[in-house]
Amino acid sequence: MRARKFWAAASLGLLLIGTSGVARAQDFSTGTILSDTEIGATLQAYARPLLIAGGLQGDGVAINMVVDDTMNAFATQGNNIYFHTGLLLRARNSNEVIGVMAHEIGHIAGGHVIMVASDMAAPNVISILGTLLGVAAGIASGNPEVGMAVLMGGQRAAIGSFLSFSRGQESRADQFALKVLNDTHQSAKGLHDFFDRLSGEERLVTTNQDPYIRTHPLNRDRMASIEAAMQTSPYTNVPLDPELERQHKRLIAKLFAFLRPQITTLQRYPDSDKSIEGRYARAIAYYRRGQFDQALPLVDSLLIDAPKDPYFWQIKGDMQLSRSKVEDAIVAYREALKYLPDAPEILTSLAHASVESGNLEYAGEAQTALKHALAIDPENPGAWDMLARSYAQNNETGLSAYAAAERAILLGQFGDVARYSNQAEKLLQKDTPTWYRLQDIKVLAQNNLREMRGKRR
């Protein structure tokens, strides 16, 4: 669902709260939707050539991550693809993720999600779509632990049924994947190897299967079709793209270190591992436990090797902000933005550090950063909240109330919308773009409240 994104997703990176002087690691429970600038960029790099080859817009499909140790990926209405973190972490190389992604894009290109919905009984569709909308509302409420936790238990089974495809649709998605892989000069070996590993699960009791088997039924004919295509493709044995593999290794290291216990990360990436991804994983593992004396030197060593890497500067800023070193955090975020100026997550983090500093000299920079972030991603309640705080610090009360109203409308807090809108309307100059936008927000909130009251009757 694109109209209302999973905008309050938990963000990798700034997970330690240092303003109280006490570092606290955040755990990402099953169902949490994860947001990360670097991993998101990697997944988009995988997707873009496939989308273009398939006749879709290069940025027209959103690739999302869901915390779940099982292997699954699925497409939903609104051109969204969701990858379980279990699939990403168990992928042996970038080509496997790309193969699965090509298949899921095939479902979107074929309109299979919409077709499945239209084939189901109307009450069932309403129920399941309502569940998915409820998921969005849970995340938007600011409690990312709610996330997609409804995928567990009976709800997981219901949505699994909703997302399952017929064998004909699976075959057509396979053929789409094979074509776009061939057109982009990539091997279908990753898709084959992924399916081959899962094929042994088909005879398992349903509760023991990875959900990919349940939502994407496999059969021998499909595997034979993929194998036949591989025999005729000139790209079956092309080597893995070294740049995509480099990004894949970093993706795995970062995701593993954020999601697994520290001891497990340090076993997988021991001190003897001097690679970029090894040091990156250890830095994150120490960071999660608030062990900054071990985390920061590792990040500094990475920056010596790659002084223009925005993601190393970003995580250094996150670490410094987490330990209340806001001035150092601001410096790090500024460096990150030199090399990645259009990253909403980093722009919002810079503003966060500026607001936390309490230094009014940073107010202009913070507001500029937040306006830039919101121009790219206007449905980001965190950025609106930070903008409201920045305006309040600068005694711009009307604009602060307006920004708070924008945040409230995104989160569905319609009572707060009315309150903040009334405050803002008394203080803002009439007939300005902001004043007209405020009128739109008020009408939208009133319509939603009216609709909610009607449903209660």
NUDREN-242321 format. One line per 3 residues: number of its first residue (from 1); for each residue x, y, z of C-alpha. Coordinates in Angstrom, 3 decimals, decimal comma. Each point is the difference from the previous one (the first is absolute). Example, Ala and Ser with C-alpha at 12.3 -4.5 7.8 and 13.67 -1.06 7.14 Angstrom:
BEGIN
1> 12,300:-4,500:7,800 ~ 1,370:3,440:-0,660
END
This chain:
BEGIN
1> 0,000:0,000:0,000 ~ 1,743:3,097:-1,283 ~ -2,438:2,669:1,068
4> 0,940:-0,553:3,586 ~ 3,424:-1,519:0,349 ~ 1,371:-1,887:2,989
7> 1,503:3,341:0,971 ~ 0,667:-0,661:3,665 ~ 2,162:-2,993:-0,722
10> 2,808:-0,690:2,414 ~ 3,267:1,386:-1,265 ~ 3,287:-1,838:0,186
13> 2,730:2,285:1,226 ~ -1,210:2,361:2,696 ~ -1,088:-2,630:2,463
16> 1,726:1,100:3,184 ~ -1,558:2,818:1,973 ~ 2,739:2,024:1,642
19> -1,769:3,155:1,102 ~ -0,641:-1,507:3,415 ~ 3,604:-1,083:0,279
22> -1,021:-3,657:-0,145 ~ 0,549:-2,022:-3,145 ~ -2,733:-2,510:-0,814
25> 0,041:-2,504:-2,840 ~ -3,138:-0,271:-2,082 ~ -1,230:-3,448:-0,928
28> -1,843:-0,451:-3,239 ~ -2,800:-2,467:0,590 ~ -1,650:-2,155:-2,637
31> -2,193:2,073:-2,247 ~ 1,905:3,259:0,309 ~ 0,346:1,862:-3,286
34> 3,613:1,123:-0,315 ~ 1,236:3,150:-1,671 ~ 3,644:0,562:-0,862
37> 1,446:2,378:-2,565 ~ 2,922:-2,210:-0,963 ~ -1,866:-3,305:-0,240
40> -2,855:1,712:-1,793 ~ 2,450:1,397:-2,561 ~ 1,499:-3,461:-0,525
43> -3,390:-1,619:-0,555 ~ -0,963:2,766:-2,403 ~ 3,275:-0,524:-1,872
46> -1,005:-3,652:-0,426 ~ -3,515:0,937:-1,100 ~ 0,538:2,955:-2,336
49> 1,337:-1,805:-3,085 ~ -2,620:-2,742:0,406 ~ -2,801:2,549:0,164
52> 1,240:1,886:-3,046 ~ 0,430:-3,232:-1,981 ~ -3,533:-0,986:1,002
55> -1,471:3,248:-1,248 ~ -0,634:1,412:3,480 ~ 1,261:3,248:1,463
58> 3,431:-0,372:1,548 ~ -1,230:1,395:3,315 ~ -3,623:-1,070:-0,343
61> 0,190:-2,986:2,355 ~ 0,772:0,314:3,708 ~ 2,262:-2,683:1,474
64> -0,603:-0,536:3,729 ~ 1,462:-2,153:2,787 ~ -1,958:-1,872:2,659
67> 1,706:-1,509:3,054 ~ -0,755:-3,701:-0,263 ~ 2,480:-2,875:0,123
70> -1,964:-2,057:-2,504 ~ 0,788:0,115:-3,691 ~ -2,647:1,914:-1,891
73> -0,599:2,877:-2,365 ~ -3,310:1,178:-1,339 ~ -1,593:2,713:-2,121
76> -3,026:1,979:1,122 ~ -2,331:2,526:-1,559 ~ 1,506:3,417:-0,521
79> 3,224:-1,318:-1,582 ~ 1,596:-1,082:3,278 ~ 2,377:-2,908:0,413
82> 0,817:-1,274:3,490 ~ 3,082:-2,058:0,797 ~ 0,224:-1,927:3,242
85> 3,360:0,621:1,627 ~ 0,387:-3,788:0,239 ~ 0,086:-0,238:-3,778
88> 2,536:2,799:-0,351 ~ 2,274:-1,447:2,682 ~ -0,091:-3,491:-1,496
91> 0,562:1,111:-3,577 ~ 3,416:-1,294:-1,058 ~ 0,719:2,874:-2,342
94> -1,546:3,044:-1,643 ~ -1,159:-2,073:-2,971 ~ -2,385:-2,028:2,186
97> -1,678:3,139:1,351 ~ -0,170:1,443:-3,513 ~ -1,571:-3,209:-1,315
100> -2,730:0,025:2,656 ~ -0,514:3,721:-0,542 ~ -0,445:-0,545:-3,756
103> -2,665:-2,609:0,750 ~ -1,877:2,314:2,386 ~ 0,158:2,840:-2,514
106> -1,550:-2,481:-2,425 ~ -3,022:-0,287:2,300 ~ -0,354:3,788:0,044
109> 0,430:0,298:-3,772 ~ -2,619:-2,723:-0,472 ~ -2,465:1,623:2,380
112> -0,187:-3,276:1,912 ~ -0,620:1,551:3,410 ~ -3,013:1,896:-1,338
115> -1,210:-3,081:-1,869 ~ 0,263:-2,132:3,125 ~ -1,996:2,552:1,962
118> -2,709:0,103:-2,640 ~ -0,278:-3,792:0,040 ~ -0,652:-0,135:3,736
121> -3,346:0,352:1,713 ~ -0,674:3,670:0,740 ~ -0,225:-0,351:3,814
124> 3,322:-1,827:-0,001 ~ 1,668:2,734:-2,028 ~ -1,362:2,697:2,294
127> 1,144:-1,926:3,064 ~ 3,533:-0,567:-1,229 ~ 0,444:3,470:-1,439
130> -1,305:1,317:3,299 ~ 2,679:-1,990:1,762 ~ 2,695:1,474:-2,226
133> -1,383:3,485:0,601 ~ 0,009:-0,768:3,698 ~ 3,656:-0,911:-0,270
136> 0,730:3,401:-1,525 ~ -1,946:1,717:2,741 ~ 1,885:-1,942:2,652
139> 3,329:1,038:-1,408 ~ -1,110:3,570:-0,516 ~ -1,049:0,166:3,629
142> 3,662:0,219:0,873 ~ 0,274:-3,542:1,343 ~ 2,100:-1,841:-2,589
145> -0,167:-3,181:2,064 ~ -3,600:-0,251:-1,185 ~ 1,299:0,091:-3,570
148> -1,128:-3,020:-1,899 ~ -0,180:-2,155:3,089 ~ -3,510:-0,898:-1,113
151> 1,709:-2,258:-2,516 ~ 0,534:-2,372:2,919 ~ -2,458:-2,696:0,979
154> -3,384:-0,120:-1,678 ~ 0,413:3,386:-1,684 ~ 3,200:-1,174:-1,662
157> -1,857:-2,959:-1,443 ~ -2,839:2,230:-1,250 ~ 2,336:2,455:-1,703
160> 2,047:-2,916:-1,332 ~ -3,134:-1,194:-1,736 ~ -0,682:3,487:-1,323
163> 3,507:0,289:-1,418 ~ 0,142:-3,482:-1,490 ~ 0,027:-0,368:-3,757
166> -1,263:-2,604:-2,407 ~ 2,470:-2,225:-1,800 ~ -0,788:1,827:-3,232
169> 0,819:3,344:1,578 ~ 3,183:-1,422:1,478 ~ 1,055:-1,279:-3,400
172> -0,688:3,370:-1,634 ~ 1,993:1,795:2,710 ~ 2,866:-2,455:-0,606
175> -0,073:0,726:-3,729 ~ 0,033:3,748:0,683 ~ 2,973:-0,467:2,337
178> 1,909:-2,080:-2,532 ~ -0,592:2,598:-2,706 ~ 1,086:3,047:2,028
181> 3,036:-1,860:1,367 ~ 0,992:-0,874:-3,543 ~ -0,679:3,541:-1,236
184> 2,224:1,433:2,747 ~ 2,751:-2,577:-0,723 ~ -0,380:-1,679:3,384
187> -0,071:-3,684:0,841 ~ -3,145:-1,848:1,051 ~ 2,170:-2,285:2,124
190> -0,864:1,915:3,175 ~ -3,728:-0,453:-0,577 ~ 0,521:-3,699:-0,734
193> 2,217:-0,579:3,023 ~ -2,433:1,765:2,328 ~ -2,944:-2,047:-1,270
196> 2,086:-3,175:0,110 ~ 0,772:0,495:3,692 ~ -3,689:0,522:0,748
199> -1,237:-2,910:-2,116 ~ 0,975:-2,479:2,698 ~ -2,511:1,612:2,367
202> -3,077:-0,732:-2,091 ~ -0,737:-3,240:1,828 ~ 0,472:1,474:3,460
205> -2,926:0,653:2,284 ~ -1,278:3,483:-0,825 ~ 1,016:1,472:3,343
208> 3,615:-1,093:-0,621 ~ 0,231:1,455:-3,478 ~ 1,468:3,361:-0,776
211> -2,978:2,125:-1,069 ~ 1,410:0,514:-3,485 ~ -1,085:-3,564:-0,772
214> -3,544:0,709:1,162 ~ -0,360:3,310:-1,815 ~ 1,916:-1,037:-3,134
217> -0,769:-3,684:-0,693 ~ 2,880:-1,782:-1,742 ~ -0,156:-2,947:-2,343
220> 2,341:-1,972:-2,183 ~ -1,310:1,594:-3,218 ~ 1,006:3,448:1,221
223> 3,501:-1,156:0,903 ~ 0,342:-1,754:-3,362 ~ -1,056:3,192:-1,787
226> 2,631:2,042:1,843 ~ 2,680:-2,614:-0,701 ~ -0,915:-0,022:-3,702
229> 0,297:3,787:-0,158 ~ 3,390:-0,153:1,702 ~ 1,277:-2,451:-2,609
232> -0,781:2,412:-2,829 ~ 0,957:3,278:1,684 ~ 3,454:1,402:-0,828
235> 0,115:1,534:3,478 ~ -0,469:-3,068:2,202 ~ 3,670:-0,167:0,935
238> 0,834:3,695:0,086 ~ 1,935:0,862:3,157 ~ -1,684:1,849:2,819
241> 0,121:3,782:-0,326 ~ 2,843:1,002:2,381 ~ -1,635:3,313:0,937
244> -3,335:-1,653:0,811 ~ 1,834:-2,666:1,991 ~ 1,820:2,685:1,965
247> -3,332:1,635:0,813 ~ -1,531:-3,378:0,827 ~ 2,734:-0,830:2,509
250> -0,521:3,323:1,737 ~ -3,772:-0,487:-0,013 ~ 0,360:-3,401:1,651
253> 2,558:1,227:2,547 ~ -2,118:2,974:0,996 ~ -3,262:-1,900:0,204
256> 1,590:-2,915:1,874 ~ 1,663:2,280:2,551 ~ -3,197:1,931:0,705
259> -2,236:-3,064:0,272 ~ 2,175:-2,656:1,622 ~ 1,447:-0,118:3,537
262> 3,408:1,607:0,391 ~ 1,726:-3,301:0,759 ~ -1,368:-1,534:-3,192
265> 1,211:2,950:-2,071 ~ 3,467:-0,115:1,550 ~ 0,224:-3,719:-0,714
268> -0,937:0,501:-3,640 ~ 2,203:3,086:-0,397 ~ 2,953:-0,568:2,382
271> 2,817:2,479:0,652 ~ 2,108:-1,854:-2,555 ~ -2,437:1,114:-2,726
274> 1,445:3,299:-1,215 ~ -2,371:0,336:-2,947 ~ -2,264:3,027:-0,371
277> -3,075:-2,064:0,818 ~ 1,717:-1,710:2,943 ~ 0,952:3,263:1,682
280> -3,393:1,481:-0,837 ~ -1,824:-2,883:1,673 ~ 2,171:0,137:3,130
283> -0,454:3,777:0,273 ~ -3,772:-0,420:-0,088 ~ 0,106:-2,898:2,481
286> 1,924:2,132:2,512 ~ -2,216:3,005:-0,706 ~ -3,143:-1,983:0,825
289> 1,409:-0,701:3,457 ~ 1,096:3,598:0,531 ~ 3,684:-0,989:-0,137
292> 1,083:3,134:-1,816 ~ 3,663:-0,316:0,977 ~ 0,118:-3,071:-2,244
295> -2,529:1,073:-2,617 ~ 1,351:3,438:-0,896 ~ 3,616:-1,066:-0,755
298> -1,368:-2,581:-2,439 ~ -2,094:2,637:-1,772 ~ 2,995:2,318:-0,100
301> 2,068:-2,771:-1,606 ~ -2,707:-0,406:-2,640 ~ 0,059:3,739:-0,681
304> 3,768:-0,112:-0,470 ~ -0,554:-2,565:-2,746 ~ -3,093:1,724:-1,435
307> -0,040:3,660:1,106 ~ -2,842:0,881:-2,397 ~ -2,344:-2,813:0,990
310> -3,240:1,669:1,176 ~ -1,224:-3,052:1,893 ~ 3,093:-0,200:2,192
313> -0,412:3,704:0,801 ~ -3,693:-0,598:0,676 ~ 0,577:-2,764:2,509
316> 2,738:2,010:1,655 ~ -2,532:2,812:0,393 ~ -2,536:-2,459:1,412
319> 2,549:-1,212:2,543 ~ 0,956:3,512:1,055 ~ -3,631:1,072:0,325
322> -0,755:-3,131:2,006 ~ 2,704:0,955:2,500 ~ -1,225:3,624:0,144
325> 2,998:1,356:-1,920 ~ -2,283:2,114:-2,140 ~ 2,661:2,349:-1,383
328> 2,029:-2,988:-1,218 ~ -3,167:-1,541:-1,416 ~ -0,755:3,171:-1,972
331> 3,493:-0,050:-1,496 ~ -0,395:-3,640:-1,031 ~ -3,447:0,493:-1,541
334> 1,252:3,015:-1,943 ~ 2,775:-2,158:-1,418 ~ -2,485:-2,713:-0,943
337> -2,168:2,538:-1,813 ~ 2,968:1,237:-2,030 ~ 0,016:-3,372:-1,747
340> -3,711:-0,854:0,214 ~ -1,880:3,309:0,106 ~ -3,481:-1,338:-0,764
343> -0,341:-2,605:2,759 ~ -3,084:0,841:2,122 ~ 1,132:-2,227:2,863
346> 3,356:1,794:0,311 ~ -1,572:3,433:-0,456 ~ -2,454:-0,751:2,815
349> 2,816:-1,310:2,210 ~ 1,963:3,221:-0,528 ~ -3,052:1,984:1,055
352> -0,496:-2,302:2,992 ~ 3,547:0,690:1,168 ~ -0,465:3,729:-0,568
355> -3,198:0,071:2,057 ~ 1,565:-2,087:2,774 ~ 2,900:2,453:0,208
358> -2,371:2,799:1,037 ~ 2,193:2,380:-1,987 ~ -2,244:2,443:-1,861
361> 2,833:0,684:-2,456 ~ -0,792:-3,385:-1,518 ~ -3,733:0,698:-0,416
364> 0,272:1,241:-3,578 ~ 2,142:-2,947:-1,063 ~ -2,372:-2,452:1,689
367> -3,059:1,474:-1,675 ~ 1,689:0,050:-3,408 ~ 0,973:-3,664:0,427
370> -3,520:-0,994:1,053 ~ -1,666:1,887:-2,855 ~ 2,356:-1,762:-2,395
373> -0,830:-3,375:1,569 ~ -3,730:0,688:-0,178 ~ 0,231:1,133:-3,614
376> 1,331:-3,497:-0,753 ~ -2,212:-1,892:2,451 ~ -2,962:2,145:1,088
379> -1,644:-2,903:1,848 ~ 2,657:-0,213:2,703 ~ -1,571:0,787:3,405
382> 3,407:-0,084:1,698 ~ 1,237:2,857:-2,167 ~ -3,188:1,997:0,622
385> 0,370:-0,586:3,739 ~ 3,607:1,185:-0,064 ~ -1,038:3,049:-2,049
388> -2,658:0,835:2,582 ~ 2,614:-0,229:2,755 ~ 2,446:2,164:-1,947
391> -2,627:2,693:-0,638 ~ -0,979:-0,081:3,693 ~ 3,623:0,484:1,062
394> 0,151:3,016:-2,285 ~ -3,267:1,419:1,440 ~ -1,822:-0,473:-3,313
397> -3,090:-1,295:1,739 ~ -2,398:0,124:-2,939 ~ 2,302:-1,952:-2,289
400> 0,710:-2,453:2,820 ~ -3,739:-0,676:0,404 ~ -0,355:-0,383:-3,779
403> 2,842:-2,573:-0,154 ~ -1,567:-1,854:2,929 ~ -3,302:-0,103:-1,904
406> 1,789:-1,492:-3,030 ~ 1,459:-2,707:2,228 ~ -3,365:-0,712:1,632
409> -1,833:-0,379:-3,323 ~ 2,577:-2,541:-1,162 ~ -0,434:-2,009:3,179
412> -3,780:0,143:-0,122 ~ -0,187:1,993:3,237 ~ -2,921:2,119:-1,180
415> -0,822:1,508:3,373 ~ 3,551:1,362:0,202 ~ -0,342:1,305:-3,550
418> -2,939:2,149:1,059 ~ 1,829:1,302:3,061 ~ 3,237:0,871:-1,806
421> -1,832:1,416:-3,009 ~ -1,999:2,368:2,185 ~ 3,198:1,172:1,698
424> 1,780:0,514:-3,302 ~ -2,919:1,778:-1,659 ~ 0,020:2,706:2,682
427> 3,684:0,710:-0,544 ~ 0,698:-0,511:-3,695 ~ -0,460:2,704:-2,593
430> -3,074:-0,558:-2,151 ~ 0,100:-0,745:-3,722 ~ 3,514:-1,467:0,094
433> 0,840:-3,487:-1,365 ~ 0,381:-1,324:3,559 ~ -3,371:1,457:1,022
436> -1,725:-1,609:-3,006 ~ 1,686:-3,312:0,752 ~ -1,305:0,265:3,552
439> -3,546:0,317:-1,335 ~ 0,492:-3,197:-2,012 ~ 1,229:-1,813:3,116
442> -3,032:1,160:2,000 ~ -2,437:-1,194:-2,651 ~ 1,764:-3,359:-0,282
445> -0,086:-0,480:3,770 ~ -3,676:0,989:0,207 ~ -0,920:-2,446:-2,773
448> 1,852:-2,819:1,722 ~ -1,589:0,742:3,363 ~ -3,430:0,069:-1,638
451> 0,690:-3,323:-1,674 ~ 1,192:-1,567:3,275 ~ -3,107:1,198:1,842
454> -2,199:-1,417:-2,763 ~ 1,610:-3,420:0,359 ~ -0,700:-0,041:3,747
457> -3,744:0,365:-0,551
END
